[in-house]
């Protein structure tokens, strides 16, 4: 998979974000309402990536500056919009995108990666836990939701 950094308004981003929104609607009964400002994903405060197989966009992943304190640091970046299309699932692409997000956030000076996912996304939870993420206190837009699951991982050099 070739991973390219793109702006949030890149033509390949919208269709993939809509697919992940469909997954949220299926599993939770509605779209993700967390406000998304494209500027959140512009340097130096964030980055948005699309993964391509043979030139076809099949995955997304992004991070944005969060600033909450977790695991002893407030130099935190939050993972957003991790997604792999069903046709490309089970090939290790999500794990590759996750490693890319961690490395680029580390290169940007962040010390901890945080994320919020949901209880109805067991494949995401399994990926994060097997990649060294640990449960942390809830944060963000869905902090009080009973299905919210928050994780963090130190980005050691």
C-alpha positions as semicolon CSV with decimal commas, in nm:
position;residue;x (nm);y (nm);z (nm)
1;X;0,000;0,000;0,000
2;X;0,127;0,344;-0,093
3;X;0,036;0,605;0,172
4;X;0,008;0,966;0,059
5;X;-0,052;1,274;0,272
6;X;-0,344;1,469;0,125
7;X;-0,557;1,765;0,231
8;X;-0,893;1,684;0,388
9;X;-1,070;1,822;0,081
10;X;-0,881;1,592;-0,159
11;X;-1,126;1,415;-0,398
12;X;-1,032;1,068;-0,267
13;X;-1,112;1,157;0,094
14;X;-1,486;1,231;0,073
15;X;-1,601;0,894;-0,061
16;X;-1,394;0,702;0,196
17;X;-1,518;0,920;0,484
18;X;-1,875;0,859;0,365
19;X;-1,811;0,483;0,372
20;X;-1,689;0,498;0,730
21;X;-1,992;0,713;0,820
22;X;-2,211;0,433;0,678
23;X;-2,038;0,189;0,912
24;X;-2,112;0,418;1,208
25;X;-2,477;0,446;1,101
26;X;-2,502;0,068;1,073
27;X;-2,345;0,000;1,411
28;X;-2,460;0,297;1,619
29;X;-2,773;0,421;1,443
30;X;-2,623;0,749;1,323
31;X;-2,327;0,931;1,180
32;X;-2,028;1,049;1,379
33;X;-2,132;1,398;1,491
34;X;-1,789;1,497;1,626
35;X;-1,729;1,836;1,457
36;X;-1,459;1,811;1,192
37;X;-1,283;2,122;1,069
38;X;-1,051;2,049;0,774
39;X;-0,796;2,286;0,930
40;X;-0,751;2,030;1,211
41;X;-0,564;1,810;0,964
42;X;-0,329;2,077;0,828
43;X;0,033;2,103;0,940
44;X;0,158;2,157;1,200
45;X;-0,157;2,056;1,390
46;X;-0,250;1,747;1,196
47;X;-0,217;1,531;0,889
48;X;-0,455;1,327;0,671
49;X;-0,347;1,023;0,471
50;X;-0,497;0,799;0,203
51;X;-0,368;0,450;0,131
52;X;-0,367;0,327;-0,229
53;X;-0,345;-0,020;-0,380
54;X;-0,259;-0,006;-0,750
55;X;-0,369;0,358;-0,757
56;X;-0,710;0,285;-0,599
57;X;-0,789;0,459;-0,266
58;X;-0,861;0,186;-0,009
59;X;-0,776;0,332;0,333
60;X;-0,768;0,651;0,535
61;X;-0,608;0,761;0,856
62;X;-0,542;1,094;1,017
63;X;-0,422;1,260;1,334
64;X;-0,481;1,599;1,487
65;X;-0,337;1,783;1,786
66;X;-0,544;1,699;2,094
67;X;-0,353;1,846;2,389
68;X;-0,522;1,646;2,665
69;X;-0,294;1,487;2,922
70;X;-0,268;1,110;2,901
71;X;0,015;0,875;2,998
72;X;0,207;1,162;3,156
73;X;0,214;1,402;2,861
74;X;-0,002;1,672;2,709
75;X;0,187;1,646;2,378
76;X;-0,094;1,430;2,242
77;X;-0,221;1,365;1,890
78;X;-0,558;1,200;1,830
79;X;-0,618;0,938;1,562
80;X;-0,916;1,009;1,341
81;X;-1,086;0,844;1,042
82;X;-0,901;0,511;1,044
83;X;-1,074;0,303;0,779
84;X;-1,005;0,028;0,525
85;X;-1,261;-0,059;0,258
86;X;-1,413;-0,407;0,302
87;X;-1,261;-0,529;-0,027
88;X;-0,910;-0,466;0,110
89;X;-0,969;-0,585;0,467
90;X;-0,763;-0,853;0,639
91;X;-0,441;-0,767;0,455
92;X;-0,268;-0,579;0,737
93;X;-0,344;-0,240;0,581
94;X;-0,499;-0,092;0,896
95;X;-0,190;-0,195;1,093
96;X;0,033;-0,031;0,829
97;X;-0,172;0,289;0,837
98;X;-0,162;0,291;1,217
99;X;0,218;0,256;1,218
100;X;0,239;0,540;0,964
101;X;0,019;0,764;1,179
102;X;0,231;0,692;1,485
103;X;0,557;0,764;1,302
104;X;0,438;1,089;1,145
105;X;0,295;1,212;1,476
106;X;0,622;1,119;1,651
107;X;0,816;1,304;1,379
108;X;0,594;1,608;1,442
109;X;0,697;1,609;1,809
110;X;0,404;1,433;1,975
111;X;0,474;1,201;2,267
112;X;0,141;1,019;2,306
113;X;-0,119;0,902;2,054
114;X;-0,478;0,893;2,178
115;X;-0,796;0,770;2,017
116;X;-1,164;0,721;2,074
117;X;-1,349;0,424;1,930
118;X;-1,669;0,242;2,011
119;X;-1,768;-0,083;2,178
120;X;-1,939;-0,194;1,856
121;X;-1,609;-0,190;1,668
122;X;-1,437;-0,502;1,804
123;X;-1,196;-0,522;1,510
124;X;-1,070;-0,170;1,586
125;X;-1,035;-0,247;1,956
126;X;-0,841;-0,566;1,874
127;X;-0,607;-0,372;1,642
128;X;-0,534;-0,101;1,897
129;X;-0,487;-0,337;2,192
130;X;-0,258;-0,567;1,990
131;X;-0,058;-0,258;1,888
132;X;0,018;-0,157;2,247
133;X;-0,267;0,084;2,321
134;X;-0,411;0,088;2,671
135;X;-0,751;0,200;2,794
136;X;-0,757;0,552;2,934
137;X;-1,014;0,789;3,078
138;X;-1,268;0,909;2,823
139;X;-1,219;1,239;2,643
140;X;-1,360;1,438;2,357
141;X;-1,703;1,464;2,199
142;X;-1,821;1,116;2,307
143;X;-1,651;1,106;2,651
144;X;-1,978;1,040;2,834
145;X;-2,118;0,786;2,587
146;X;-2,155;0,437;2,736
147;X;-2,020;0,283;2,415
148;X;-1,710;0,506;2,402
149;X;-1,372;0,340;2,445
150;X;-1,059;0,556;2,469
151;X;-0,700;0,441;2,431
152;X;-0,349;0,584;2,441
153;X;0,004;0,480;2,357
154;X;0,340;0,647;2,424
155;X;0,528;0,729;2,105
156;X;0,874;0,653;2,235
157;X;1,162;0,755;2,008
